[in-house]
Amino acid sequence: MFKNIFYIGQFEFKGFVCTNAQHEGIIDIDTFNAIQERLGGVVRARTHDVQFPYQGLFRCGMCGGLLTPELKKKKSGKEYIYYHCNDTHKKGCKKLSYISQTSIDEIIIKLLKSFSISKELFDSIKSFIKEIHDDKHDYQEKTEASITRKIEQVNKRIRQAYEDKCDGTIDEDFWREINKSYHAEKTELIEALHRVNEADVRFYETCEKLLKFARNAYQMFLNGTVEDKRFITQTVLSNATYYDGNFDVELHPAFDTLFRLAKESNHQNSTIEPPETQSESIKKAPEGANFKNGGDDGYRTRDLLRDRQAL
């Protein structure tokens, strides 16, 4: 409880810390941070609005703990970000676990530079997205229709119950009880309808990101937002650890599939030869990962789009 940033008016969601939550904090940040120091400094509240693209994505190669991002300022006033292990497992790995965000950027940029796909493969990806879109549309229509019918049924029961109460068929205490139950059921159905709509919005956002990623992942990363960089990193890397100058990565099967499809489609020798695992210094970009998906190009492209459960 003492480490929960909720009590200072912040919260964490999917790796991002929101510093301007709608609820008001009951503890000031300075007091909260002072407590963290007394507890061992494991958790420290953010006092800035900087978002970290790799928060929660990389682990310490020694103990397996998540690398924590920190914003620091040099004497010149220039700010920089680095990631490090908090050494919660007491293995003495904190000192050699420091890596700058710039170094991580360089690794991913070098990998993405080697990746390109042909127009034919890009058109194939769009075709499969359209197919998934049609399936999604049919499912959404049926789901919305089903929920809407249930809401109409509950509305009828609410009206009928009130008429029964007015006619004296049921007493007022019983009416209050079932009326409360019906309205609770209706609220749940409305929330379910809202979730369907939110999923629809996310579907289109994800499709656009995937197309943008397939078209030019390198430029998307260079010019992208924190969210774009996080999306690309999660798409490309399955597992990533860092310790003492060694950045060990495994490509996500979906990206590895897309990489191989690009290689086959372009009929070129890839600059990346996918070994089973990869261990490289931070000065050299990782060169590949284990290839897991099988089948022909069509099925592997479908696997790519569904493997991440992004659509």
Number of C-alpha atoms within 10 A of each C-alpha: 6 11 16 14 22 20 18 21 18 19 17 13 7 7 14 17 19 18 20 12 14 9 12 12 14 10 13 11 18 13 10 19 18 12 16 17 12 9 12 10 13 14 18 18 19 17 11 8 10 15 18 22 21 23 19 15 18 24 24 27 20 19 19 16 19 20 26 21 21 17 15 12 10 8 7 6 8 8 10 13 15 19 24 24 29 22 20 15 12 9 9 14 21 19 12 15 24 20 21 15 17 11 15 18 17 15 19 19 17 15 18 20 13 13 19 19 19 17 13 12 20 16 12 16 21 16 13 16 20 13 13 15 16 12 11 14 13 10 12 17 11 11 15 16 13 12 17 15 12 16 21 12 12 18 15 13 16 20 12 12 20 19 14 15 17 13 10 10 12 14 12 13 10 12 19 14 10 15 17 13 14 18 16 12 15 20 13 12 17 16 12 15 20 13 12 17 14 11 14 16 11 14 16 13 12 15 18 12 17 21 16 13 18 21 16 15 22 21 14 18 22 13 10 15 13 15 15 18 21 19 19 22 19 17 20 22 21 18 15 17 22 28 24 17 14 16 25 21 23 24 27 24 22 24 23 24 22 26 23 21 20 23 19 16 16 16 10 9 9 16 13 16 12 19 12 12 15 17 18 16 15 20 13 15 21 23 21 24 23 17 20 11 18 10 9 9 18 14 12 19 22 18 19 22 20 14 16 14 8 13 19
